[in-house]
Amino acid sequence: MSVKINIPSYMKSSTDGNKVVEVNGSTVGECLNHLVKQFPRIKKQLFSKEGNLFENITISINGESAYPEQLAKPVKDDDELKIVLLIGGG
Amino acid sequence: MLTTNELKRYDRQIIIKGFGKEGQEKLKRARVVIAGSGGLGSPSSIYLAAAGVGTIRIVDHGSVELSNLNRQVLYWDEDIGRKKVVSAIGKLKRLNPEIEIEAMEETITEANVSRLVAGFDLVVDAMDNLPTRYLLNKAAIDSNIPFFHGAVYGFEGRAITIIPGKTACLECVYHGAIIPQEKFPVIGVAPAVIGCLQATEVIKYIVGIGELLTDRLLIYDGLTLKFTELKVKKDPNCKHCGHTGG
């Protein structure tokens, strides 16, 4: 499956400035793994040392939250994923 | 009933289609709590005071520091060292002497949060940390008070409006996520944008005009100047709002 991942501005330095990265995978988890394979530096911004997606990151599939069990959510060709950081500053 | 002075002061918004004197009277009767008087609380309180919200309660325990002044526009250099709520009330009363503004110089805790929002119609979430936001979210849901969330980081911002029992709440969106408490980066224009969006939502809700930012988290990226949305759903198993209808 060919899927696009929209990279937030604050992570673009980890994807060589790319705002959108094309990945392959049949689940959100597989797509993120392919993203990390292409741009290893982004791994520490997405995953804990234990390999879990950080709890303040939500993935959207075509604009809808993939929560819960985000990494297991299936994706299909031409889906658009977006990495959304949940923030708390004020 | 609006006074002659009020009719003049609010003339430009009264003439908005669908707003009218009736909308202005609703604003005059409204009682709004603004939780936090920093980067988000500054613009939201300024614009809600300017719009004529009849009673505004500001809750904050902090004092003005030099490092606040890049974004907390209620405070000026001369205010450094003063209690934020005292300084805020002084400014807002000078902006609009025709409304009631009260200060609660308290740290919001599980023990006092219900008391701080009791008797008010709406709560603006202008806090700077997630744990207190969750306390406010739960208190607002338990008290059936609409809750207007905003948050910022760097050039980014988020906002969502929560109607208890009807729409997704903050817990439905954040799932209790905790971000390590640290000095977060922020440029003043980010909370300016988000605080004004929160005030916009508050005014729309009170007046009963437009379409609210419910069940969608607004994602603002100032670096690309793009607004996108994350669609969210009310979680029937949510520990804050799962027991409510909708």
Interface residues (C-beta under 8 A of the other chain):
Chain A: P8 S9 Y10 K19 E55 N56 T58 S60 G63 E64 S65 Y67 P68 K82 V84 L85 L86 I87 G88 G89 G90
Chain B: G36 G38 G39 L40 G41 D125 A126 M127 D128 N129 L130 R133 G150 A151 V152 Y153 G154 F155 E156 G157 R158 V173 Y174 H175 G176 A177 I178 I179 F184 V186 P191 L217 I219 D221 L223 T224 T228 E229 L230 K231 V232 K233
